[in-house]
Amino acid sequence: MQIYNLEFTEQEIREAVAADRLLSMEIEFSRICNFRCSYCYVPDRSECLNELSREEIKDVILQAKALGARKIIILGGEPSIYPHLVEMLRFLGREGLEIEMFTNGSGINTDLAAVLAEEKVRVVLKLNSRDEATQDRLAGKKGAFQIINTALATLRQAGYPAADQFLAISTVICRQNIAELPALWQWLREENIEPYFEVITPQANALDNIWLSVDSGELKELFTGLSAMDRERFGRDWEPQPPLVGNKCMRHQVSCVVTATGDVTPCVGVTIALDNIRNNKLAHILKHSEVINNLKNYRNMIKGVCRTCEKAEECYGCRGAAYQMTGDYLASDPTCWRNKTEGEKAEG
C-alpha cells in the first residue's frame, strides 16, 4: 500500500518515523498569488512581507534533504509567477530531489513548460470545474478557466503526461462541482492524468464561504462511486476514506510545511507554527516539537471515534479539519462520514 500522494510505502514511513527523518517537505516560495480562490488556506495575501530569500529557501531545502527528504512539494501563493522559479527548479534538480508543484497555470508558457519537462517536475494543475463560470467563481478571478486550460494545452505540447512527466489535476470537492466530479474523474483517467480530489479543509477563506460546504453523507456517496468506477473501468482498487479520494494522507509522519516567512507547521491545515527556520534548524524544530511527536504517536494520542475506528491503523482522518473545526489537532475528524456513523452508534 502506498500512502500520501502515491509515493511512500508503509515500511518507508515506519523507518522514517523511527529515525526522525523526512521523506518529503512542502514549501512556499512566496504567498503572492493572482487568484483569490474561495477555499484557499492562505487567509490574507495582501501583504507578503519578510518572505524567505532564495538563499534561505535553498538552505532549508538542503536541511530537509539531510533529514532524508527525497521530494520537495512547491506550494503557494502561485509558484509559476514566482520570479526565481526556474533558478529554484534547477537547484532542486541538481540536488537530485523529486519536485512536485501545485499551480494555477498562470505563468506556464512554452519556456517554463520546457523547464518543467526537463527537470521532470510533477505538475499538479488546479482545476475545479470544466464549466467556465463555475471555475472562474471558485478561483475568484474572471478568466481563470481560460488560464488553466491554456496551461494544460501548453503542458501537453511539452510532453505531459508521460511516464517521466507526471501530470495531475487538483480539485476541491464543493457544492458547486460535486455533481460533475464523476465525469471529471473519468475524463482524467482516460487522459492518463492523475486526479487529486480532496475534501476542503474548513479554514481561512473556506470559513467565509459556507456555500462551498458538502455534508459527510454526500462525500461518502461520491467517494464510494469513484471507487466503484476505478475498480470496474480502470482496474484500480482502493477503499473510500477521506480526505483524499483514492489515497491516504498520513503526511505528518514524514513531512512538514515551511511557509514563505519561514514558519514550520505540520501541514497547511494544522496551522500551528512549531518554530521558524530563522531561529532554529529544521531537525531541531521537528525533533523537539510536541505536536509532531504527538502526531507520529497518533495511535496513542488520537481521540474520540478516530481512535476506535476500524481504520485507525492506517488512517487518522484530516488533522487539519480536526484542528480548524475543534481547535484540537488530535480530535476526531468532523468531516469524516465514519465519524458521524460511529458517533450515532455510540449515542444509540
C-alpha positions in Angstrom: 0.0 0.0 0.0 1.3 3.4 -0.9 0.4 6.5 1.1 0.5 10.2 0.7 0.5 11.3 -2.9 1.1 7.7 -4.1 4.8 7.9 -3.2 5.8 6.1 0.0 5.3 2.6 1.3 4.2 1.8 4.8 7.6 0.3 5.5 9.4 3.5 4.3 7.1 5.6 6.6 7.8 3.4 9.6 11.5 3.5 9.1 11.4 7.3 8.7 9.4 7.8 11.8 11.7 5.6 13.8 14.8 7.5 12.7 13.2 11.0 13.0 13.7 11.5 9.3 11.6 13.1 6.5 10.5 11.7 3.2 9.2 15.0 1.8 8.8 18.6 2.6 6.2 21.2 1.4 7.4 24.7 0.9 6.0 28.1 -0.1 8.4 30.2 -2.2 6.0 33.1 -1.9 2.4 33.8 -0.9 1.9 36.2 -3.8 -1.0 34.9 -5.9 -3.1 36.3 -8.8 -6.2 34.2 -7.9 -8.4 34.7 -4.9 -9.8 31.1 -4.5 -12.9 30.9 -2.4 -11.4 27.9 -0.5 -7.8 28.9 -0.2 -5.9 28.1 3.0 -4.0 31.4 2.9 -6.2 33.9 4.8 -4.6 37.2 3.5 -2.1 37.7 0.7 -2.5 41.4 0.5 0.9 41.8 2.3 3.7 39.4 1.6 6.4 40.8 3.9 9.5 39.3 5.3 9.5 36.4 3.0 12.4 34.0 2.8 15.3 34.9 0.4 16.4 32.5 -2.3 19.4 31.5 -0.1 17.2 30.8 2.9 14.9 28.7 0.8 17.8 26.7 -0.6 19.3 26.3 2.9 16.1 24.8 4.3 15.7 22.5 1.3 19.3 21.2 2.0 18.3 20.7 5.6 15.3 18.7 4.6 17.5 16.6 2.2 19.9 15.9 5.0 16.9 14.6 7.0 16.1 12.2 4.2 13.6 14.1 2.1 13.5 12.8 -1.4 10.7 15.0 -2.6 10.0 18.8 -2.4 6.4 19.9 -2.9 6.1 23.6 -4.0 3.0 25.4 -2.8 1.9 29.0 -2.9 1.0 31.6 -3.5 1.3 30.9 -7.1 4.7 29.3 -7.9 4.5 29.8 -11.7 4.6 33.6 -11.2 7.4 33.5 -8.7 10.3 35.4 -10.4 13.0 32.9 -9.3 11.1 29.7 -10.1 13.4 28.4 -12.8 16.5 29.0 -10.6 14.9 27.0 -7.8 13.8 24.2 -10.1 17.3 23.9 -11.5 18.7 23.9 -7.9 16.3 21.1 -6.8 17.2 19.1 -10.0 21.0 19.4 -9.3 20.4 18.2 -5.7 18.6 15.1 -7.1 15.3 15.9 -5.5 12.0 14.9 -6.9 9.9 18.0 -7.5 6.1 18.4 -7.3 4.5 21.8 -8.0 0.9 22.9 -7.4 0.0 25.6 -9.8 -3.0 27.5 -11.3 -1.1 27.7 -14.5 -0.8 31.4 -14.8 2.9 31.5 -15.6 3.2 28.3 -17.6 4.3 29.4 -21.1 6.3 27.4 -23.6 9.6 28.2 -22.0 8.6 27.3 -18.5 6.8 24.1 -19.6 10.1 23.0 -21.3 12.0 23.6 -18.0 9.3 21.6 -16.1 9.6 18.8 -18.5 13.4 18.8 -18.5 13.5 18.7 -14.6 10.8 16.0 -14.7 8.6 18.2 -12.4 5.4 16.5 -11.3 2.9 19.2 -12.2 -0.4 19.4 -10.3 -2.7 21.9 -12.1 -5.6 23.3 -10.2 -8.9 22.7 -11.9 -12.2 22.6 -10.1 -14.7 22.6 -12.9 -14.9 22.2 -16.6 -17.6 24.8 -16.6 -16.1 28.2 -17.2 -18.4 30.2 -15.0 -18.1 27.8 -12.1 -14.3 27.6 -12.4 -14.0 31.4 -12.5 -16.2 31.8 -9.5 -14.3 29.3 -7.4 -11.0 30.9 -8.4 -12.2 34.4 -7.6 -10.9 35.6 -11.0 -12.6 36.1 -14.3 -10.6 34.4 -17.0 -9.2 31.7 -14.6 -10.8 28.9 -16.7 -9.0 30.1 -19.8 -5.7 30.5 -18.0 -5.9 26.9 -16.6 -6.9 25.4 -19.9 -4.2 27.3 -21.8 -1.6 26.0 -19.3 -2.9 22.4 -19.8 -2.5 22.7 -23.6 1.0 24.1 -23.1 1.9 21.3 -20.8 0.6 18.8 -23.3 2.8 20.3 -26.0 5.8 19.9 -23.7 5.0 16.1 -23.4 2.8 15.9 -20.4 1.5 13.5 -19.3 4.1 10.8 -19.8 6.0 8.1 -17.7 8.6 10.7 -16.5 6.3 13.7 -16.9 3.6 13.2 -14.2 0.6 15.4 -14.6 -2.3 15.6 -12.0 -5.3 17.8 -11.6 -6.0 19.1 -8.1 -9.7 19.5 -7.4 -11.5 20.5 -4.2 -14.9 18.9 -3.6 -17.5 21.5 -3.1 -21.2 22.2 -3.5 -20.7 23.9 -6.9 -18.8 21.0 -8.6 -19.9 17.8 -6.8 -22.4 16.8 -9.5 -19.7 16.9 -12.3 -16.9 15.2 -10.4 -17.6 11.6 -11.6 -17.4 12.8 -15.2 -14.3 14.8 -14.5 -12.7 11.8 -12.8 -13.5 9.5 -15.8 -12.1 12.1 -18.2 -8.9 12.5 -16.3 -8.4 8.7 -16.1 -8.9 8.4 -19.9 -6.4 11.2 -20.5 -3.8 9.5 -18.2 -3.9 12.5 -15.8 -3.9 11.6 -12.1 -6.9 13.1 -10.2 -6.1 14.7 -6.9 -9.6 15.2 -5.4 -9.8 16.3 -1.8 -12.2 17.5 0.8 -12.0 21.2 1.6 -10.3 21.9 4.9 -12.6 24.4 6.7 -10.2 27.2 7.3 -9.4 30.8 6.2 -11.4 31.6 3.0 -13.5 28.5 3.2 -14.9 29.6 6.5 -16.1 32.8 4.9 -17.7 30.9 2.1 -20.1 28.3 3.6 -21.8 28.0 0.3 -19.0 25.6 -0.6 -19.8 23.0 2.0 -20.8 19.4 1.3 -22.1 17.1 4.1 -20.4 13.9 5.1 -23.1 11.7 3.6 -22.6 13.3 0.1 -18.9 12.9 0.5 -19.4 9.2 1.2 -21.6 8.7 -1.8 -19.0 10.5 -4.1 -16.0 8.6 -2.7 -17.9 5.2 -3.0 -19.0 5.9 -6.5 -15.5 6.9 -7.7 -14.0 3.8 -6.0 -16.5 1.6 -7.9 -15.7 3.4 -11.2 -11.9 3.0 -10.7 -12.3 -0.7 -9.9 -14.8 -1.5 -12.7 -13.4 0.6 -15.5 -9.7 1.3 -14.7 -8.6 -1.7 -12.7 -7.7 0.3 -9.6 -8.8 -1.0 -6.3 -8.9 1.3 -3.2 -11.2 1.7 -0.2 -13.1 5.0 0.2 -11.9 7.2 3.0 -11.4 10.9 3.4 -9.9 13.4 3.0 -8.2 12.3 -0.3 -10.1 10.3 -3.0 -8.2 7.1 -3.7 -5.4 7.9 -1.4 -4.3 8.2 2.2 -3.0 11.2 4.0 -0.7 10.5 6.9 1.8 13.2 5.9 2.7 14.2 9.5 4.6 11.0 9.8 7.1 12.0 7.1 6.6 15.6 6.0 6.1 19.2 7.2 5.5 22.6 5.7 7.8 25.6 5.6 5.8 28.8 4.9 7.1 31.7 2.8 8.1 33.5 6.0 9.9 30.5 7.5 7.4 29.1 9.9 7.4 25.4 10.2 3.9 23.8 10.5 2.8 20.1 10.4 0.7 20.8 7.3 -1.3 23.5 5.6 -4.4 22.6 7.8 -2.7 22.3 11.1 -1.6 25.9 11.2 0.4 25.7 14.4 3.8 27.4 14.0 6.2 25.0 15.6 9.1 27.4 15.3 10.8 29.4 12.5 13.8 28.3 10.5 15.4 31.7 11.1 15.5 30.7 14.8 16.4 27.0 14.7 17.4 24.3 12.3 14.7 22.1 10.8 16.0 19.0 12.5 15.9 20.6 15.9 12.4 22.0 15.3 10.9 18.7 14.3 12.7 16.6 16.9 11.6 18.8 19.8 8.1 19.6 18.7 5.4 18.1 21.0 2.9 18.5 18.1 4.9 16.5 15.7 5.7 13.8 18.3 2.0 13.5 19.2 1.1 13.1 15.5 3.7 10.5 15.0 2.4 8.7 18.0 -1.2 9.1 16.7 -2.4 5.6 17.7 -2.0 6.5 21.4 -2.8 10.2 21.1 -5.8 10.4 18.7 -9.1 11.0 20.4 -12.8 10.0 20.0 -14.1 8.0 17.2 -10.9 8.3 15.1 -9.1 6.4 17.9 -11.6 3.4 17.9 -12.3 3.3 14.2 -11.6 0.1 12.5 -9.4 2.0 10.0 -7.3 3.6 12.8 -4.1 1.6 12.0 -4.0 3.2 8.5 -5.9 6.4 8.8 -6.3 9.3 11.1 -8.7 11.4 9.1 -7.8 15.0 8.3 -5.9 16.5 11.1 -6.3 19.9 9.5 -10.1 19.6 9.6 -10.0 18.5 13.2 -7.8 21.4 14.2 -9.7 24.1 12.3 -13.1 22.9 13.4 -12.4 21.9 17.0 -9.2 23.7 18.0 -7.7 20.3 18.8 -5.4 18.6 16.2 -5.9 15.3 17.9 -9.7 15.3 17.8 -11.7 13.1 15.6 -12.1 14.4 12.0 -15.6 16.1 12.0 -15.8 15.8 8.2 -15.5 12.0 8.1 -18.7 10.0 7.5 -17.3 7.2 9.6 -17.0 9.7 12.5 -20.7 10.6 12.1 -21.8 6.9 11.8 -19.8 5.7 14.8 -20.9 8.7 16.8 -24.6 7.9 16.1 -24.0 4.3 17.2 -22.4 5.5 20.4 -25.4 7.7 21.1 -27.8 4.9 20.3 
